Amino acid sequence: MRNLNILFVASLALPLLLATGCGGGADSNAASNNDPSSTTSASAVTVHDVAMRGEGTTFYFEPKELTIQRGDVVRWKMVDGAPHNVNFTGQKIPEGARVILANKKKLMGMMLVAAGQTYEMKFTEDFPFGDYNYVCDPHIAFNMTGKITIAEKSELASSE
């Protein structure tokens, strides 16, 4: 009888585990489309895509500059010209941001080597407003640089 009870409980738990384990979760790339910036419907977070490109001796982030709000996600995607990364180390960023990036282990991103690989960073409410300059380490000699500006909502409204 005890074995039957265990089987009964397991049969009830399995559908629950499957239902909760199949979701995309907070780190899902559900908003991955060709739109340069898109919004995920589930969490209402704006995701901005930045292509990492390399053609011949020309290496660049596209777009090179991006203005976002706190709470937005930036997703860098390796397109061609690998390897690429995102490195804020040694670059001009707002006061206090270096500690936040270091604590989140986002001061220097992982190396992307295959087309389609992505690296994401959410600029949460604790990030100071201002300009975040970054480089691609393997292509710094080719001036592969980018800039993200976290603007206050009033600044965004006046620039539109």
Secondary structure, DSSP 8 states (H G I E B T S, - for coil): -HHHHHHHHHHHHHHHHHHHHTS--TT--TT-SSSSEEE-TTT--EEEEEEEEEETTEEEEESSEEEE-TT-EEEEEE-SSS-B--B-TTS---TTHHHHHHHTT-SB---B-STT-EEEEE--TTS-SEEEEEE-GGGGGGT-EEEEEE--HHHHHHH-
